[in-house]
Amino acid sequence: MSNYHIKHLEEYFQVYRNSVRNPEEFWEEIAEEHFVWRRRWDKVLKWDFDAPEVTWFQNAQLNITENCLDRHLDTRANKTAILFEPNNLEEAAQHISYSELHLRVCKMANVLRANGIQKGDRVCIYLPMIPELAVAVLACARVGAIHSVVFAGFSSIALSTRINDCDCKMVITSDGSYRGNKTIDLKGIVDVALEDCSEVSSVLVVNRIGSTIQMKEGRDQWLQPLLDKAKSTFTAEIMDAEDPLFILYTSGSTGKPKGMVHTCAGYMVYTAYTFKNIFQYREQDVYWCTADIGWITGHSYIVYGPLANGATTVMFEGVPSYPDYGRFWDIIEKHKITQFYTAPTAIRALAKEKLEFVEKYDLSSLKVLGTVGEPINEEAWHWYNNNIGKRKSPIVDTWWQTETGGILISPIPYVTPTTPTYATLPFIGIQPALMDENGEEMRENQVEGRLCIKFPWPSMARTIWGNHDRYRDTYFSAYKGKYFTGDGALRDAVGYYRITGRVDDVIIVSGHNLGTAPIEDSINEHPAVAESAIVGFPHDVKGNALYGFVILKETGEGRDRENLKKEINQQITEQIGPIAKLDKIQFVPGLPKTRSGKIMRRILRKIAGKDTKNLGDISTLLNPEVVQDIMDKAL
Ligand code: PRX
């Protein structure tokens, strides 16, 4: 039990030092004392960042659902595992106990098996934030199938790309979803997607909104009647430590999304251990993370991390603005939430509304606040601290990525003194490095550079599905022997880290990772468009918004510009989803390019950000004359 729950700063430093000096012994002790295994490992860690190849808990066997469900049945059978808060106020919240969740997962696992799903098969889950989503995820894990959850805000094209990339056999979806006062036709989106997915033989449909939908004979089935008939026990499939648990897609700097592959044992150990410490979770707490399970935050810190600790985890189906901007605070009061974990973009959006929306509610149950997904600006940090935490709940600014599986840099609340905008110190076992322009590690403090991690941690993604070369090229080739995060960061005088943002072609909009390449590809497919370039610019709610510079073909020149803008955004919505829409579109005669033909995004970023005093030397460009024209007409 020794180091599982860190309680003061001295202990953090001591445990940290130990974890770095003796990583194998350290993680072995955590794994041994806090999880159930079907077979013990032969070796804790084998790694080679050049290959790259990483193995944790070699040859161990387990099933993560036995750790998240079965082992709690003796002591927590009636404790709430999932507390579901529906979108609609007329519907009551549901308290799903550990024994009920276990039963539902077993039934679902039987339905998957009966419909041909075997260990290693890929199952796509495209569901709103309803309990069936968590149940489907866990049921896949129980039968050994690899789940690929696709966020239910993605378009049919984005969905079919993800289904085909990993050859999913099955899709689990719902007739529709509630979002504020709207409903969304999810099944319709799936139907369109599946026109391009010949491998999908089975679609299971949750009845969520009671709408009339098309059911394709021989392919589509309503889920509930199958569950009603299913057996209530299911022996968990025995998994190897390094068997894939799930695939989750994230944007990259080329058009194709990257299917990050996470494996069973290391992911379980690390997400559970970080959850316990970074939220200082105690048995009676009611923990709420507002993310969607379609993102890594939901996988690690709504489902697996909390359930592995026997926690009560809240799932909220709705949006922060419905029925009004007090909804989050209402839920905190109603369920006496103790830990609240959200995104800076949500904080900024809510901070713009009247304080009365907050003041109406009793938030005194809160003990820990968290943020994730993008840098939090100082103003939003103070608003959160003053108005939500009432200056008594520490804010954990947690830095991590889809690829890292769990939180890597974060304060531990009540342990690490916090500083606004700083993610502070590396978590136990994490060895960050800041690299200078020459590719050398800077070992001193008060430096800024590119953020790498120089030693493996248990929950790191092991590969990109079907493309190990891309995994190596993206993460392990920039700095030899190190994992490159794609972020810039600074380290201050006391060794605290502050993430400064992406240094590659990924833009974070409202906490969502968007690659510029797929959006540009989508714009360029418009018949009137010759070429385009996307950059981010500062936005007071979204953090960054997208600015598109578009060159029209001659045939497009005569077209109405406003209509063209609408069509371009429509195209992006269809191909990627509404989250990737452009806030500003400027039609330009050319794009600034280097002599080798590379678009100078640095210049475009400055123009978009209205920071044109210091453009640097543009005389070496292929076409310096376009810069003035673009500046003159900037939006
Ligand atoms: O740029 C960093 C930013 O989000 C990126 C990872 O995005 P994604 O894979 O979608 O995962 C988001 C949820 C873990 C990072 O490369 N980011 C994430 N957390 C922070 C952050 N930037 C600054 N501060 C954070 N706390």
Boltz pocket constraint, residues with backbone or C-beta under 6 A from the ligand:
constraints:
  - pocket:
      binder: B
      contacts: [[A, 250], [A, 296], [A, 297], [A, 371], [A, 372], [A, 373], [A, 374], [A, 375], [A, 376], [A, 397], [A, 398], [A, 399], [A, 400], [A, 401], [A, 402], [A, 403], [A, 409], [A, 423], [A, 485], [A, 486], [A, 487], [A, 499], [A, 501], [A, 502], [A, 508], [A, 511], [A, 512], [A, 513]]
      max_distance: 6.0
